Structure formats: C-alpha cells, structure tokens
C-alpha cells in the first residue's frame, strides 16, 4: 500500500492486486472507545464501558418444534453492544467528578447530539461527547463537547505522554 504525501491527492492509494475493503463501523467504534478509555485512564479517571449484553433470537435454520400447533424455533444467544440507557458508551469517575460520555468521530457529532436529545433523561452538565479528530495539531485527539448543548469550546483530550522507559 502506498501513501500519498499531503497535497498530492486523496490520501491512501492501493497497490496492484490489493482489494479495497469497506469500513467496519462497529470495529472502528470499538477501537475509538478503547482509545478514549485508555486516554481517560491516563488522565486519572476510573473508566467503565457499557458491557456486552446477551439477547436470544430464534434460530430459523434449525428445525422447528410443534408446540400447541405452532412452529417454535429454538433460541440462540447473541452478544450485542448497547449503550447505557441507549445514550452513553461509558462512565468516567475520579475523586472530583463523574460523567457519562459518548464516543464518536468529529463528522458524526450532529447525529450524536440528536441522539442525546432523545435520551430518556436530561444529561448533566458534566456529561460529554468525545469526538475523535485526526486533523490539525496535535494530529490525534478527542474534542470534548460538554452538556447541555454539546458545543466544542476548545477543550481537547490528548494522548498520554510516553515515559522515557516506554519509548525503548
């Protein structure tokens, strides 16, 4: 894979014989959530992400059983990821504050604001959206948007500094 330098085109081009793959949004979201968790923990927060939940769905590929004249399919468990109250990805706590947060990319902030407006309860002033951005300086950071309006006011969550012993 060849990477074009800034100002030379559209970003990444693929070499001969390489097939393009669609972006897996669930995997990208999980990576960003893990990154936000690691960076918040480096800031001194204890972070808990919303755990996977199990739902049971009918297995239409298995033969049904007849119960009271109706076909009933056996149930199989499926692990799914849900948000806290359908709104937030995680909660961060330290000695001085506690807040729920939603992780997204900068281009999807408007959609997340709309989702949080439909939340079953009013977000508190400490709650926030962490919007990942790889543009500008520093190149990788989360823009922090605080409730109630979730408007960015210049605050960013930066990657932790590597200690000299971790550099080698």
N, C-alpha and C positions, 0 to 999 in steps of 0.2 A: 504494500500500500504506500502510495506517495502522498506527501502532504505539501500543498502549495503554501508558499510564504504569503504573509499579509500583503494585500494589494495586487496579488497575481490571479485572483479568481474567486471561486465559490467555496474554498476550504479543502475538503478531502476528496481526492480522486482515487479511483480504484485501479490497480494494475491489471494487466491482461489475465484472464482466467478467473478473476475474483467475482463472485456473485454478490450483489447488494442484498442486505437483509433488512427487513422492516424493523423499526424500533419497537422493542418490547416495553410498553409503558409501565407495566407492573414491575418489571425488573428495574427500570430506571427510577421509579418512585421508591422502591426498597433501598436502592443504593443511596439516594439522596437522604432518606430517613436515617440510614445508618451513619452517613456523614454528619448530619445535623446532630445526632445523638453523641457521636464522638467529640465533636467540637464543643457542644454544651457541657459535656463531662469535663473537658479540658478547662472550661471556664469555672468549674467548681460546682456544677449542678448534679444532682442525682436525677437521672432521666429514666422514665418508664414508657415504652412504646405500647400501643394497643396490641394485645396478643391476638394470634390467630384464633378463630372460633370454628367449631365444627357444626355443619348443617347436614341433615340427612335428606337425600333425594332418592326418588325411585329409580331403580336400575332397569331401564326399558329393554336392555339386551338380554337379561335373564328371563327364563320362562315364568309367567305369572302363576300365582296360586289362585284358585277359585274359593272365595270366602263369601257365603251368603249370596251366591250367584253373580258376584262381581269379580273381575280380574284384579288382583292385588300384586303389585311388583315388589320384590324385596328391596329394602332400603340400603343405601351405601353411604358411608360418611365422606364428606368433602371438607377439607380445610379451606376457609376463606378468611380474608383480611377485612376487618371492619374498623371504623373509626370510633372513638369514644363519642357516644350519642350521635353518631353519623356526622360529626363535625371536626374533631381534632385527632391528629395522629399520635400525640404523646403529651406527657406532662413532665415538667421540669421543676425541681424543688431545690432550694439551698436554705441557708439559715435566715435569709431576709425576705425571700419572695417565693411565690408559687404561681405557675402559669401553665395553661394549655397552649399547645402550638400545632399549627398545620404547616406541613412542608409542601412546597410546590416550586415550579420554575417561574421566573420573572414574567414570562409571556402569559401565564395562566392565573395571574393574581386577580384579575377581574372576575373570572369564573369562581375562584375560591371565596372572594368577597360575597358573591351572590349566594353560594352555598352556606356560608356562615350567617347570612341574613335570615336564612330559613331554619336556623338552628332552633331546637325546642326551648332554649333559654337564652337570655341576653348575655353575650360574652363580657367578662370582667375587663377592667382597664389594663390588667397585666397580660391578658391573652394576646397572642400574636400570630402572624403569618411569617414564616421564614421562607423567603423567595430566593432560590438559588440563581446566581448570575455568574457567568464566566467572562463577562466583558468589563472593560475598564481596569482600574488599578485599585486594589490588587486583583489579579486575574480570576481567582476563585474565592467567592464569598457568598454569604446569605444576607440579603437585605431584610431588615427587621421592620415589620409593619405592625404597629400597636393598635389595639382596640380603642375606642369603639368603631372608628372609621376605617381602620387598617390602611392608613396612608403612610408612605415612606417619608421619614423626616431626617434621613441622612445616617441613621444608625445601621451598622453592619456587624455581622458575626464573622470573624476572621478565623482562618485555620490556626491551630495551635503552633507555637514556635517549637521547632525541634531542638532538643537539648544537644550539646556538643557530643555527648556519648552516643546518642541515637543517630547522629549523622554518619557514623562509620560502620 
